Amino acid sequence: RARWLLGHVHVFRREYDEARAHLHTALALNPNDVEARGVYGIYLYAVGESDAALEQFDIARRHNPFEFNWIIMCRGIALFTARRYDEAVATLKQVHNPTNEVRLWLAASYAGAGCLPEAQAALAEFLAVAERDMAQFPGRRLADWRPHLHRFVEYRDLREFDHLAAALQA
């Protein structure tokens, strides 16, 4: 567990080589660890390997069919990143008691799928919850959210981050 936790920290610090090393060690020590598989999936879509990430989420599901909400959400993010928007929407809608972050990804996925009314409704709900819950709400203009969006995924390739931002502005 310590290895995959450390790998996860390195992903969020954007230290991808260190993250990969710790996650590979975690999986070598316990290839059946569902959480290690999930965090490795996060690493993989962050570095642009969405299909490999989806494989890790599938392995995790085979090990534990009662998936953690965060793994379902991360599968949805990987599907969005892979431009498989309809599948991303279907997956994100499976998250029980979704966090506000799920609403953000759902809005982006709806937009990518061309479902603009649904995207606008999900984004409006995201913004309403964020305005209520955040100590320092950035505002309703998406341009003001760019610095905050980096918290939602640690893409190595900034074009992927731009893909997210563009979907939210659709």
Residue pairs with C-beta under 8 A, 6 or more apart in sequence:
1 26
1 33
1 35
1 36
3 22
3 23
3 25
3 26
3 29
3 36
4 22
4 23
4 26
4 27
4 33
4 35
4 36
4 39
4 40
5 39
6 22
7 18
7 19
7 20
7 21
7 22
7 23
7 26
7 39
7 40
7 43
8 19
8 39
8 42
10 16
10 18
10 19
10 22
11 19
11 39
11 42
11 43
11 46
11 154
12 154
14 154
14 156
16 43
16 46
16 47
16 156
19 43
20 43
20 47
23 36
23 39
23 40
23 43
26 33
26 36
26 39
26 40
27 33
27 36
27 37
27 40
30 36
32 63
34 60
34 63
34 64
34 68
34 71
35 68
37 56
37 57
37 59
37 60
37 63
38 56
38 57
38 60
38 68
38 70
38 71
38 74
40 53
40 56
41 53
41 54
41 56
41 57
41 60
41 71
41 74
41 75
41 78
42 53
42 74
43 53
44 50
44 52
44 53
44 56
44 78
45 53
45 74
45 77
45 78
45 81
45 82
45 153
46 153
46 154
46 155
46 156
47 156
48 155
48 156
48 157
48 160
50 78
50 79
50 81
50 82
51 82
53 74
53 78
53 81
54 75
54 78
54 79
54 82
57 71
57 74
57 75
57 78
60 67
60 71
61 67
61 71
69 95
69 96
69 97
69 98
72 91
72 92
72 94
72 95
73 92
73 95
73 98
73 99
73 101
73 102
73 105
75 91
76 88
76 89
76 91
76 92
76 95
76 102
76 105
76 106
76 109
77 88
77 105
77 153
79 85
79 87
79 88
79 91
79 109
80 88
80 105
80 108
80 109
80 112
80 164
80 167
81 153
81 155
81 160
81 163
83 112
85 109
85 110
85 112
85 113
85 114
86 113
88 105
88 109
88 112
88 113
89 106
89 109
89 110
89 113
89 115
92 98
92 102
92 105
92 106
92 109
93 106
95 102
98 106
100 126
100 129
100 130
100 133
101 152
103 122
103 123
103 125
103 126
103 129
104 122
104 123
104 126
104 152
104 168
105 152
106 122
107 119
107 120
107 122
107 123
107 126
107 167
107 168
108 119
108 164
108 167
108 168
109 167
110 116
110 118
110 119
110 122
111 119
111 167
111 168
111 170
112 167
112 170
116 170
119 167
119 170
123 168
127 140
130 137
130 138
131 137
131 140
138 144
138 145
138 147
138 148
139 145
142 165
142 168
142 169
145 168
146 165
149 161
149 164
149 165
149 168
150 161
152 164
153 160
153 161
153 164
155 161
155 164
